Amino acid sequence: MKKFLLPGFLFLVACGLLAGGYFGVKALLDFPFRATNDMLHERSWPINLDFLIPAGVHINERMTIGQVVKIRLQGHKALYERLTTALLKTMPERYRHMANLFLYTGWFFLFMTFLRVFTFMGYGRAFRTAMLLAGITYFFMPDLIPGRWDDLCALLIPSGIIGIRWWLVGGRE
C-alpha cells in the first residue's frame, strides 16, 4: 500500500494542476478583449494584448480574448501553407494516409535501430520505446493530413500498449 501512496498522490497533484491550468486558461480566454487591453495599457504593464490584434479586423466591445485569438490563428496564411494545402487537395486521401504511415514507420525504425545498437535494451522494451518516441516525433512534425486525430493516435496507441503492459506485469522487469 505504501508503494501506491506517493505515486497516487503525485498523480492527483498533476491532475489537479492540469485541471486548474485548463480551467484557468478557459476563464482567461472568456475575458472581454478591449476592456482587458485598455486596463493593461492604463497600468503600464510591460505586456499587452496588441500583438493579438489581426490587421484589418474591427474588434468590438463584446469580443472575448478567445474570439480574437481564434480570428488571429485562422487569419491570413503564409504562402507555403496555401501552396501545400492546394497540393494536398489534389492527392487522394488514401495515399496521404499511406505516406503518413511510412513517415511514422520510418521514425519508428530509426529509433528502434538507435535503441538496439547503442543501448542494451531488449527487443520488447526497445519496440515500445521506439513506438512512443516515433509517436512524439510524428505529433510535432508537419504531415500530409491536417488535423490532430492521426497525431493523437500516434501517441495514444503506444501509450496504451505501455500502460497495458505496465498494468499486466507491474514493472517487475
Buried (B, 14 or more C-beta within 10 A) or exposed (E): EEEEEEEEEEEEEEEEEEEEEEEEEEEEBEBBBBEBBEBBEEEEEEEBBEEBBBEEEEBEEEBBBBBBBEBBEEEEEEEEEEEBEEEEEEEEEEEBEEBBEEBBEEBBEBBBEBBBEEEEBEEEBBBBBBBBBBBBBBBEEEBBBEEEEBBEBBBEEBBEBBEEBEEEEEEEE
